[in-house]
Amino acid sequence: MEKEQWGRKIRAFRKLKGYTQAELAKELGISLTFLGEIERESREPETELVRKICDKLSISLQEMKEL
């Protein structure tokens, strides 16, 4: 099965919702560096973090997967 490309999707929805990386990282309680690594796809986020990101961005996990 192909690896999910969360970083690209997270970045797209973050920008669509008007968040900066710094704002979203602060709301998630993670470092700006960690969020940047996820968005650049050099780190794979845990499923729970993906769910938390979806909650903060007011999107469903299904919407995130479909992008």
Order of alpha helices (4+ residues) and beta strands (2+ residues): alpha-alpha-alpha-alpha-alpha
